[in-house]
Amino acid sequence: MLEYDTEEQKDFAVQEMVAIFQKLFPPEMIGPMFEHYMRNAMLALMADKDDPGTLVEIPRIFTDDLYMEERLAKVKDLVVRQFWEKEWKKTTGQTRSDMLGYVVSKVGRFVENAMMRNIIGQAHSGFNLSDIMDKGKIFLANLSKGQTGEVNSSLLGLILVSKCQMAAMRRGNISEDQRRDFYLYADEFQNFTTDSIPTILSEARKYRLNLILSHQFIAQLQDNIKDAVFGNVGSILSFRVGVEDGERLEKQFEPDFSRQDIINLPNYEAIIKLMINGQVSSSFRMKTTAPKIGDRAQIQAIKDISKLKYGRKKEEVEKDIARRAKLGSL
């Protein structure tokens, strides 16, 4: 997450990382001081663009004075230097211990998990989301809670959505006629939303980032995200929904259809209202086709090729993390 190409991306990455932790933990556990310490730790780790630090090094920069000095030697931002040289070095005793535990405990739960440490402990991504977007490649991420755990799944999903937004905003340097459509599908997307999601919904269109956001019911979304979803779409289509969602969607299809019509739709049938040449059409009912089953025999071959092309062996990653931490061989 701490990898970046431009100064604007660096600032966005830091802001998003703080927002991600605010999403993952209750408000009473994340306050202004956590944001202050996390922000300065990440900015110090990111000072060396060719060798950016990782989330794994955040606890270390607070506990290893020698490592902190090594990183500080690359820092040019006077405000960040002032934090480490004047504020942190002069923080002692119980105050230092309390703040250390407060910050490190939030990151530690991921660093102490071997699987997550191997993922977030790599300084450079094995794939480039900008390249994936611009060349029409396909990227699949299995974030099943059963395989990774609920909090780990949310962290990885939030990071990937943020990286997609960073990659999309990079397209500001490309003329509009050369921006290729890219479709981001996010299942159970309420788990991967930060305050930047309304910005994506309102601005991503011009960057040709198209969002397909899937979840169970409208009440799962925060009010600002609900408003952004309904405020940025012209065409609305609804399959069968529950009673509460039917009450909200009824307003979208009045006077042609009622709530009862929406909640009693058969399988593969929907009610739709289209935006045509800037004008909203009357609502009508339509039938869709059942989804087709693909060739599942190709799945394992695609996985194997992807691992060879983009992956790294677990042993190599662990050795690299140990080398960066100067822990000796694993």
KOLZARO-924726 format. One line per 10 residues: number of its first residue (from 1); for each residue x, y negated, z of C-alpha. Coordinates in steps of 0.2 Angstrom, whole numbers. Layout:
BEGIN
NUM	X,Y,Z ~ ...
END
This chain:
BEGIN
1	0,0,0 ~ 15,-12,3 ~ 21,-10,-15 ~ 17,-26,-26 ~ 23,-35,-42 ~ 19,-53,-39 ~ 18,-64,-24 ~ -1,-65,-26 ~ -2,-47,-25 ~ 9,-46,-10
11	-3,-58,-1 ~ -18,-49,-7 ~ -11,-32,-1 ~ -7,-39,17 ~ -25,-47,18 ~ -33,-30,12 ~ -23,-20,24 ~ -28,-30,39 ~ -46,-29,32 ~ -45,-10,31
21	-40,-8,49 ~ -54,-19,54 ~ -65,-8,44 ~ -58,8,52 ~ -59,3,71 ~ -72,-5,81 ~ -71,-24,82 ~ -67,-24,101 ~ -51,-14,96 ~ -45,-26,82
31	-43,-44,86 ~ -33,-60,81 ~ -17,-54,90 ~ -17,-37,80 ~ -19,-46,64 ~ -5,-58,69 ~ 7,-44,73 ~ 2,-33,58 ~ 3,-47,46 ~ 21,-52,51
41	26,-34,52 ~ 20,-30,34 ~ 28,-46,27 ~ 45,-42,34 ~ 44,-24,27 ~ 39,-31,10 ~ 53,-44,9 ~ 63,-32,-1 ~ 53,-30,-17 ~ 64,-16,-24
51	63,-6,-7 ~ 47,-11,1 ~ 43,-3,18 ~ 28,8,21 ~ 15,10,35 ~ 26,23,43 ~ 39,9,47 ~ 27,-2,55 ~ 29,6,73 ~ 48,7,70
61	50,-12,66 ~ 43,-16,83 ~ 53,-2,93 ~ 70,-2,83 ~ 79,-18,85 ~ 93,-13,73 ~ 80,-9,60 ~ 71,-25,63 ~ 87,-35,60 ~ 91,-25,44
71	74,-30,37 ~ 74,-48,43 ~ 90,-50,33 ~ 80,-50,17 ~ 66,-61,24 ~ 65,-78,16 ~ 49,-84,23 ~ 53,-96,37 ~ 36,-93,46 ~ 39,-74,46
81	57,-77,52 ~ 51,-88,66 ~ 39,-75,72 ~ 53,-61,74 ~ 67,-72,79 ~ 58,-83,92 ~ 41,-76,96 ~ 44,-57,96 ~ 62,-58,103 ~ 56,-69,118
91	41,-58,122 ~ 47,-47,136 ~ 40,-36,150 ~ 22,-31,152 ~ 16,-43,138 ~ 28,-35,125 ~ 23,-17,131 ~ 5,-21,130 ~ 6,-29,112 ~ 17,-14,107
101	5,-1,112 ~ -10,-12,105 ~ -2,-12,87 ~ 7,4,86 ~ -7,15,93 ~ -18,10,78 ~ -5,15,65 ~ 2,29,75 ~ -13,40,73 ~ -9,41,54
111	10,42,56 ~ 8,56,68 ~ -2,66,56 ~ 10,76,45 ~ -1,76,29 ~ -5,57,30 ~ 13,53,34 ~ 19,61,18 ~ 6,51,9 ~ 8,34,16
121	26,36,20 ~ 32,34,1 ~ 38,17,-4 ~ 33,19,-22 ~ 17,26,-29 ~ 18,41,-40 ~ 6,33,-52 ~ 2,16,-59 ~ -16,11,-58 ~ -13,-4,-70
131	-6,8,-83 ~ -21,20,-79 ~ -33,6,-82 ~ -25,-2,-98 ~ -22,15,-107 ~ -39,23,-103 ~ -32,37,-92 ~ -43,47,-79 ~ -39,47,-61 ~ -48,58,-49
141	-46,57,-30 ~ -53,71,-19 ~ -56,62,-2 ~ -67,76,6 ~ -68,73,25 ~ -67,92,27 ~ -50,92,20 ~ -42,76,26 ~ -53,71,41 ~ -65,56,42
151	-54,42,47 ~ -40,48,35 ~ -52,50,21 ~ -58,32,24 ~ -41,25,25 ~ -35,33,8 ~ -52,28,0 ~ -50,10,6 ~ -32,9,0 ~ -37,16,-18
161	-51,3,-20 ~ -40,-11,-15 ~ -26,-5,-27 ~ -39,-4,-41 ~ -45,-22,-37 ~ -26,-28,-37 ~ -24,-19,-54 ~ -40,-27,-61 ~ -35,-45,-56 ~ -18,-42,-64
171	-28,-43,-80 ~ -29,-61,-78 ~ -13,-62,-88 ~ -20,-52,-102 ~ -31,-61,-115 ~ -50,-55,-113 ~ -51,-47,-130 ~ -37,-35,-125 ~ -44,-30,-108 ~ -50,-12,-109
181	-66,-6,-100 ~ -62,4,-85 ~ -75,13,-74 ~ -72,15,-56 ~ -84,29,-48 ~ -85,28,-29 ~ -95,41,-21 ~ -101,37,-3 ~ -94,20,-6 ~ -101,13,10
191	-85,21,18 ~ -73,12,7 ~ -80,-6,8 ~ -71,-21,15 ~ -76,-40,14 ~ -68,-40,-3 ~ -81,-29,-11 ~ -93,-43,-14 ~ -79,-52,-23 ~ -76,-37,-34
201	-95,-36,-38 ~ -96,-54,-43 ~ -79,-56,-52 ~ -74,-39,-59 ~ -84,-40,-74 ~ -73,-53,-82 ~ -58,-41,-79 ~ -68,-27,-87 ~ -69,-17,-71 ~ -85,-8,-71
211	-92,-1,-55 ~ -102,15,-52 ~ -106,15,-33 ~ -115,30,-26 ~ -122,32,-8 ~ -138,39,0 ~ -149,24,5 ~ -148,5,5 ~ -148,3,24 ~ -130,11,24
221	-124,-6,17 ~ -120,-22,26 ~ -131,-37,22 ~ -118,-46,12 ~ -114,-31,1 ~ -133,-28,-2 ~ -135,-46,-8 ~ -120,-44,-19 ~ -126,-28,-27 ~ -144,-34,-31
231	-137,-52,-35 ~ -125,-46,-49 ~ -136,-34,-59 ~ -148,-37,-73 ~ -154,-20,-77 ~ -161,-9,-63 ~ -165,9,-64 ~ -173,19,-50 ~ -175,38,-48 ~ -185,45,-33
241	-180,37,-17 ~ -186,37,1 ~ -200,27,9 ~ -189,13,16 ~ -179,11,-1 ~ -196,11,-10 ~ -202,-4,0 ~ -186,-14,-6 ~ -186,-8,-24 ~ -205,-11,-26
251	-201,-29,-27 ~ -190,-26,-42 ~ -203,-17,-52 ~ -219,-27,-48 ~ -232,-28,-54 ~ -230,-13,-66 ~ -226,0,-53 ~ -229,2,-34 ~ -219,9,-20 ~ -229,26,-22
261	-224,27,-40 ~ -205,26,-35 ~ -206,38,-21 ~ -216,51,-30 ~ -205,52,-46 ~ -202,70,-53 ~ -184,76,-56 ~ -175,68,-70 ~ -188,54,-72 ~ -184,35,-67
271	-192,18,-68 ~ -181,5,-77 ~ -181,-14,-80 ~ -169,-20,-93 ~ -160,-36,-96 ~ -161,-39,-115 ~ -152,-54,-122 ~ -153,-63,-106 ~ -172,-59,-104 ~ -179,-47,-91
281	-190,-34,-99 ~ -206,-26,-91 ~ -203,-11,-81 ~ -206,6,-89 ~ -204,24,-85 ~ -192,36,-94 ~ -186,54,-94 ~ -167,58,-93 ~ -158,74,-97 ~ -151,87,-85
291	-132,86,-83 ~ -122,99,-93 ~ -109,110,-84 ~ -91,107,-91 ~ -78,120,-94 ~ -72,124,-77 ~ -58,135,-84 ~ -48,120,-88 ~ -48,113,-70 ~ -33,122,-63
301	-22,119,-78 ~ -26,100,-77 ~ -21,100,-59 ~ -5,109,-62 ~ 0,97,-76 ~ -4,82,-65 ~ 7,89,-51 ~ 21,91,-62 ~ 20,74,-70 ~ 15,63,-55
311	18,73,-39 ~ 33,76,-28 ~ 37,91,-18 ~ 33,91,0 ~ 51,94,5 ~ 57,80,-5 ~ 45,68,3 ~ 49,73,20 ~ 68,72,17 ~ 65,54,10
321	55,49,25 ~ 68,56,37 ~ 82,47,28 ~ 73,31,29 ~ 70,34,47 ~ 88,40,49 ~ 82,55,58 ~ 94,67,50 ~ 89,82,39 ~ 72,90,41
END
